[in-house]
């Protein structure tokens, strides 16, 4: 593997015996093989680790069982521990893929995306992914389930994931703050075999998203618009999201991210809201 293509993969997994074999095989079939695939077993109580050990070329990092699945933040903790270990094993990696345990990749996934990132015109492409087959995608927001980070972008955003619910959205916004481009590539599809939290639209997810949007510095109008978007699917989830976001504003302690990040998000979202208002007014006049 050439120096500019040195790819490492971190795959956090907790009780993934039903899925992880297929994901490992899809990595094994890649036309551009990663230098290392490291599975971080996040305290599995099933056969996940045993399945991984059947593949001698795959590295395994075992973590102690915390006793429960820690949605969002737990993934970030596992990935950070994995990146620390994988950097010890391959200190000169150029690209990092964070991969979920229920993903099936097309055989040319790594090769296509890294060739794209290595193109001279894409030197500011910092985070990239394919899209999940059958799901609508915001192409500014690469899918957290199968995203690739350029090394310099990873270091600019702090050299780790923020250990919070919503780490992927924060990562994209922080990268754009440093003038990196984040993209989902519509023409490249992956298969995700388990529904994402966003598709479940459960009331607990709505509550978490409301708090997350405050933590990430979202403007109240953006949070309100997100809630309204849920209205047709689950009216009660809409109410919970909006109330959760509003109540979070009474707890200033939730704002734990860097001050310069909040300043950036505030400016970016005000600019987008202004553009939307101008567009709406322009459409009415027309």
Secondary structure, 3 states (H helix, E strand, C coil): CCHHHCEEEEEEECCCCCCHHHHHHHHHCCCCCCCEEEEEEECCCCCHHHHHHCCCCCEEEEECCCCCCCCCHHHHHHHHHHHHHHHHHCCCCCEEEEECCCEECCCCHHHHHHHHHHCHHHCCEEEEEEEECCCCCCCCCCCCCEEEEEHHHHHHCCCCCCCCCCHHHHHHHHHHHCCCEEEEEEEEEEEECCCCHHHHCCHHHHHHHHHHHHHCCCCHHHHHHHHHHCCCCCHHHHHHHHHHHHHHCCCHHHCCCCHHHHHHHHHHHHHHHHHHHHHHHHHHHC
